[in-house]
Amino acid sequence: MKKAMTLANKITLTRALLAIIMFFMMVSQKPIAVIIASFIYGFAACTDWVDGRIARATNTYTPFGAIVDPFVDKILVGAAFFAFTDLHFLHVPVWAVFLIILRELLVSTLRVLAALNNKVLAAERWGKFKTTVQLIAIGLIFVIADIYFCIPLTKGALKENLTLVSEILSALPYPTTVIAAAVTCLSAITYLKNNWALLKESWSLPIK
């Protein structure tokens, strides 16, 4: 009997592909490419809600989706923040991005350990809040980047106004990323606290 991939999982994999395309468009630093990348990000972020809703509505939860869906979310977030650090006018702090990536790797490791113990590490309230903060932070920084890259595409009064707005907003990416990193690290503490027994079980041997 042939088995077909669920629609939710197809959407999840599509989000991963969109994240990769978005990243390379951003690091090209071409105005049109970056602006298009921001729309790709917005669409990809929406699919995170769509695939979960479809899985619930059709009762098509799979082990693949449970592991890969949150992993793909991390690819999308990591790709955006990494690309932002390459856009130097944004002044996105590399250390804050490093903390975000470190947390995501830590929780991904916990998910793998849980899977090896025939358990599923469910998303927690702090984790969902963290993801929301990250997605909003990235969206805000994208808006600032889009305004900056729209400046050379305009003329006259519009160009002057966009330049002024860009200068005013240029101070926001740094604290926005720091706030996202702080919330991300707090969520890591929650995951570690709630899954400490799993960690101890994974790194220990029975006492003879």
C-alpha positions in Angstrom: 0.0 0.0 0.0 1.5 3.3 -1.1 1.6 6.1 1.4 1.4 9.8 0.4 2.9 12.7 2.2 0.3 14.7 4.0 -0.7 18.2 2.8 0.5 19.7 6.1 4.0 18.1 5.7 4.2 19.3 2.1 3.5 22.9 3.3 6.1 22.5 6.0 8.8 21.5 3.4 7.7 24.3 1.1 8.3 26.7 4.0 11.9 25.3 4.3 12.5 25.9 0.6 11.1 29.5 0.8 13.4 30.2 3.8 16.4 29.2 1.7 15.3 31.3 -1.3 14.6 34.2 1.0 18.1 34.0 2.5 20.0 34.1 -0.8 17.8 37.0 -2.0 18.6 39.0 1.1 22.4 38.5 1.0 22.4 39.6 -2.6 21.6 43.0 -1.1 19.9 44.1 -4.3 16.9 46.4 -3.5 14.3 44.5 -5.5 15.5 41.1 -4.2 15.4 42.2 -0.6 11.9 43.7 -0.9 10.7 40.4 -2.6 12.4 38.4 0.2 10.3 40.3 2.8 7.1 39.2 1.0 8.4 35.6 0.8 9.1 35.8 4.6 5.6 37.0 5.2 4.1 34.2 3.2 6.3 31.6 4.7 5.5 32.7 8.2 1.8 32.4 7.4 2.3 28.8 6.3 3.4 27.9 9.8 -0.1 28.6 11.0 -1.7 27.0 7.9 0.0 23.6 8.2 -0.8 23.3 11.9 -4.5 24.1 11.2 -4.7 21.6 8.4 -3.1 18.9 10.5 -5.6 19.5 13.3 -8.6 19.8 10.9 -7.8 16.6 9.0 -6.3 14.7 12.0 -3.2 14.0 10.0 -0.5 14.4 12.7 2.7 12.5 11.8 6.0 11.9 13.6 7.7 13.7 10.7 5.6 16.8 11.2 6.1 16.8 14.9 9.9 16.9 14.4 10.3 18.7 11.1 7.8 21.5 11.6 9.5 23.2 14.5 12.9 22.5 12.9 11.8 24.4 9.7 10.6 27.3 11.9 14.1 27.5 13.2 15.5 27.5 9.6 13.2 30.4 8.7 14.1 32.4 11.8 17.8 31.6 11.6 18.0 32.5 7.9 16.4 35.9 8.4 18.5 36.9 11.4 21.7 35.6 9.7 20.9 37.6 6.6 20.2 40.7 8.7 23.7 40.6 10.1 25.0 40.8 6.6 23.0 44.0 6.0 25.3 46.2 8.0 23.1 49.3 8.0 20.6 47.5 10.2 23.2 47.1 13.0 21.7 43.7 14.1 24.0 42.4 16.9 25.7 39.1 15.9 26.0 38.1 19.6 22.2 38.2 20.0 21.7 36.2 16.8 24.2 33.7 18.2 22.1 33.3 21.4 19.0 32.8 19.3 20.6 30.1 17.2 22.2 28.4 20.3 18.8 28.2 22.0 17.2 26.7 18.9 19.9 24.1 18.6 19.5 23.2 22.3 15.7 22.7 22.0 16.2 20.7 18.8 18.6 18.4 20.6 16.0 17.9 23.4 13.4 17.0 20.7 15.8 14.4 19.3 16.5 13.0 22.7 12.7 12.8 23.4 12.2 11.0 20.1 14.9 8.5 21.0 13.0 7.8 24.2 9.8 7.3 22.2 8.4 10.7 23.5 7.3 13.8 21.7 8.5 17.2 23.1 5.3 19.2 22.8 5.5 23.0 22.2 5.2 24.9 25.4 3.5 28.3 26.0 6.9 30.0 26.4 8.0 28.4 23.2 5.0 29.6 21.3 5.4 33.1 22.7 9.1 33.0 21.8 8.2 32.2 18.2 5.6 35.0 18.0 8.2 37.5 19.3 10.8 36.3 16.8 8.4 36.5 13.8 7.2 40.0 14.8 10.8 41.1 15.3 11.9 39.8 11.9 8.8 41.4 10.3 9.6 44.8 11.8 13.3 44.6 10.7 12.1 43.7 7.2 10.0 46.8 7.1 13.0 48.9 8.0 15.1 47.2 5.4 12.5 47.6 2.8 12.2 51.3 3.5 16.0 51.6 3.2 16.1 49.8 -0.1 13.2 51.7 -1.5 15.1 55.0 -1.2 17.3 54.5 -4.4 14.2 53.5 -6.3 12.4 56.8 -5.6 12.9 60.5 -6.4 12.0 63.9 -5.1 9.9 64.5 -2.0 9.2 60.8 -1.6 12.9 60.0 -1.5 13.5 62.7 1.1 10.6 61.4 3.2 11.8 57.8 3.0 15.3 58.8 3.9 14.0 60.7 7.0 11.9 57.7 8.1 14.8 55.3 7.5 17.1 57.4 9.7 14.5 57.5 12.5 13.9 53.8 12.3 17.5 52.8 12.0 17.9 52.5 15.7 15.2 49.9 16.2 16.8 46.7 14.8 19.4 46.4 17.5 17.0 46.6 20.6 14.4 44.5 18.7 16.9 41.7 18.1 18.1 41.9 21.8 14.5 41.6 23.0 13.9 38.6 20.8 17.1 37.0 22.0 16.2 37.6 25.7 12.7 36.0 25.3 14.3 33.2 23.3 16.8 32.5 26.1 14.1 32.6 28.8 12.1 30.0 26.8 15.2 27.8 26.8 15.4 27.9 30.6 11.8 26.8 30.7 12.4 23.9 28.4 15.4 22.8 30.3 13.6 23.0 33.6 10.6 21.0 32.4 12.7 18.4 30.6 15.6 18.0 33.1 14.6 14.4 33.9 14.8 13.6 30.2 18.3 15.0 30.0 19.4 13.1 33.1 18.0 9.9 31.7 19.7 10.4 28.4 23.2 11.1 29.7 23.3 8.6 32.5 23.8 4.8 32.9 22.0 2.6 35.4 23.8 2.3 38.7 24.8 -1.3 39.3 
